[in-house]
Amino acid sequence: MNLISPSLPPSLPPSLPPSLIPNIPGLEPGTATHAAGADLVKKLYKMMIATDATLVEINPLAETSDGRIVAADAKLNFDDNAEYRQKQIFAKRDYTQEDPREVEVGL
């Protein structure tokens, strides 16, 4: 099953189809702020595909007083099987943040 939409094929398209860009609650469609939010979603999708991410979680997503959209905090997970392609990402792995038993067995 596709993680983005069950109706998409198992392989993800290289760019996010416009029909899958969500209506972001609190952002009026057709406004500059909504466009900025949609642009952020497109960039997050592109980053997810390029880095072999299995999870991209933004919480909270905030709107600044000047209308910018900011990802205030994020959690990212990456496909362990892509380590050979994502050497720079996996070089930043912080083993102190993981269960020592999992690190010991090489998970």
C-alpha positions in Angstrom: 0.0 0.0 0.0 1.2 3.5 -0.8 1.9 5.7 2.2 0.6 8.9 0.6 -2.6 7.6 -0.8 -4.0 4.0 -1.1 -5.1 5.0 -4.6 -1.5 5.6 -5.8 0.7 2.8 -7.1 3.3 1.3 -4.8 6.1 3.4 -6.2 5.9 7.1 -5.3 5.8 9.7 -8.1 8.8 12.1 -8.1 6.6 15.1 -7.3 3.4 15.4 -5.3 0.3 15.4 -7.5 -1.6 18.7 -6.9 -4.8 16.7 -6.1 -3.0 15.3 -3.0 -1.9 18.6 -1.6 -4.1 18.9 1.5 -6.3 21.7 2.5 -4.4 22.9 5.5 -6.8 23.7 8.4 -6.9 27.4 9.1 -5.4 28.5 5.8 -7.9 29.9 3.4 -7.5 28.3 -0.1 -6.4 30.9 -2.7 -4.4 33.0 -0.2 -0.7 33.6 -0.2 -0.4 31.8 3.2 -2.2 28.8 1.7 0.1 28.8 -1.2 3.1 29.0 1.1 1.7 26.0 3.1 1.2 24.1 -0.1 4.7 24.9 -1.2 6.1 23.6 2.1 4.1 20.3 1.6 5.6 20.0 -1.9 9.2 20.6 -0.5 8.7 18.1 2.3 7.5 15.5 -0.2 10.5 16.1 -2.4 12.8 15.9 0.6 11.1 12.6 1.7 11.7 11.0 -1.7 15.3 12.3 -2.0 16.3 11.1 1.5 14.5 7.8 1.6 12.5 9.1 4.6 9.9 6.7 6.1 8.4 9.4 8.3 8.2 13.2 8.1 6.2 14.6 11.0 5.8 18.3 11.6 4.2 19.4 14.8 3.5 22.2 15.2 3.2 23.9 11.9 2.9 27.6 12.6 1.9 30.7 10.8 4.0 33.8 11.7 2.5 37.3 12.0 3.9 38.2 8.6 2.1 35.2 7.0 5.1 32.8 6.6 4.6 29.1 7.4 7.2 27.6 9.7 7.8 24.0 10.7 8.5 24.6 14.4 9.5 21.0 15.2 10.0 17.9 13.2 10.6 14.2 13.5 12.3 12.3 10.6 12.9 8.6 10.2 14.9 7.1 7.3 14.8 3.7 5.7 17.6 1.6 7.2 18.0 -0.2 3.9 18.9 3.0 2.2 22.0 3.6 4.4 24.3 3.0 1.5 22.6 5.8 -0.5 22.2 8.2 2.4 25.7 8.1 4.0 25.6 11.8 5.1 22.3 11.3 6.9 23.3 8.0 8.6 26.6 9.6 9.7 24.6 11.9 11.9 22.9 9.0 13.8 23.0 9.6 17.5 23.2 6.3 19.2 22.7 7.9 22.6 19.1 8.5 21.6 18.4 4.9 20.9 17.6 1.8 23.0 21.1 0.4 23.9 19.9 -3.1 23.4 18.8 -2.3 19.8 22.2 -0.6 19.1 24.0 -3.6 20.5 22.3 -6.1 18.1 22.7 -3.7 15.2 19.1 -2.6 14.6 
